[in-house]
Every structure is written in C-alpha cells, then in structure tokens.
Amino acid sequence: KHQHSSSSPATPPPARVDLAQLYREAVEYVRSLHTRACEDDGSTPVLVYRVHLAGWGNELSTVINAFAHATAEGRTLIVAHEDRTTLSSLTKYSQADILLPSSCEKKGGYGGDAK
C-alpha cells in the first residue's frame, strides 16, 4: 500500500486583530477628512450633496450615504439643503445634530447650524 504523507507546512493560526484599535483608527481617519482645513484655492477635494424634501427617513439615509461616499473618495462632504427640509421641519433636531458641519461647510456657510 502507498501511504500519503503530508509534507506541506502547517497552516499558521490567523493573526489576531485588535478591533478596538482598528475602530479608533477608522474614526480618526473619517474625522480628519471631515475637519481638515478647507483651502481658499479650491484644492480641498469636496463632495457637495443637496438634500431635497423627501421625508425624514430618506433625508437621513441619503446624508449618511453621501458621507460614506465622500469618505470612500477621500473628500470632505458639504451638505447643502433647502431651508425647510423635512428633517428640520418635523423634528426638534437640526442637520448639525445628525452630522456636524464639515470644515468647508462652516467656512462657506452651508449646512445646518453652520456659521
């Protein structure tokens, strides 16, 4: 009889990942994009998203989606919205309560309570 011997090296155990550290680094990266200096010369990559009247849930969902899209592309999000979106008219919350205005929103006067 022919016996099959296993000569392949043993598979190493999977590397341990520090999920808490990974989470902290991800949050810091997103925060750095959102709060980085907004340059006057237009060199700051931005994504401008206009919120339309679409119902509170839709508005919230689309703002979060736009934020994820901007982050994936390394851009700073600018949310421009109509004066009376459902989000501001049906709740006690403003847009700034959901997503703090980015550095470019603050500088340009866009967004919820940006000044």
N, C-alpha and C positions, 0 to 999 in steps of 0.2 A: 504494500500500500504506500501511496505517496502522501506524506504529511505536509500540510501547508504551514509554513512558519511565517509569522508576521515580522517582517523586518522593518516596517515603517516606524518612524519615531512616534512616540506618544503625543497625542494632541495636548497642547498646554491648556491649562484652565483659562476660562475667559478673564480678561482684565477687569478689575473692579473699577467702577466709575463712581466718582463722588458726585452724585446727582445734585446735592445742595450747592456744591461749588459750580457746577455746570449752570445751574439756575441763576446763581448770583452773577456769573459772567454774562449770561444772555440778557438779564435785566439791565446790567450796566451798559452793554452794547446798545440796546434799544434806547436807553436813557441818553446816551452820548449822541446818538443821531438826532433825537428829538430836541435836545437842549444846546447843540453846538452853535457856535457863532453864525449868525446869518449875515453874510457878506454883502455890502452895498454894490459890489461889482457884478453880482449875479452868479458868482462861482459856486454858491451853495446849491447842491442838487436838491430840488424840491419836487413834490407831487402835490398838485392843487386838486382838491376834491370839493365839488359843490354839493351840498346837501339840499335835496328837494323835499317838498312836503310829500311824505309817503307813509305816514303813520309812525308812531313812536318806535315800535319794534324794528321796522325796516330802516329807520334812520340810524338807530343804534347799531344794528347789524352792518350797515354799509360803512359807517365811520370806522368800526373795528376792522372791517375788511380792507378799507383804504389804508389804515395804519399798518396792517400786516403787509400789504403790497408795497408801501413806501419803505418799510424796514427791509424787506427782501431785496429791494433795489438800492439800498444804502442812501435813501433820500429822506429829507425832512418833510413831514406832512403839513400842509396848510389846508385847513377846512374852512371853506367859505360857505356860508349858509344864508338862506333867506331870513329876513327879520323875524318872521313868525313861523318857525318850523313847528311841527307837532311836538317835538321834544321840549321846546321852551314854552309852548302854549298850554300843554296838557299836564305838565308836572311842575313841581317846585324846583326841579333841577335845571341847571343850565348845561350847555355843552361842555363848559370848563369843568363841571363836576364829574363828567364821564371821562373826558380825555383832556388833560391840561394842555393849554395852547403851547405850540412849539415856539422856539425862539424866533422863527420867521413870522409866525402869526402875531406875536407880541410886537415885533418891530414894525410890521405892516398894518397893524390894527385890525387883523382878521380874527375870526373865531369868537367864541362865547363871550367871556368877560375880558378879553384881551384889551389892554390899554396901551 
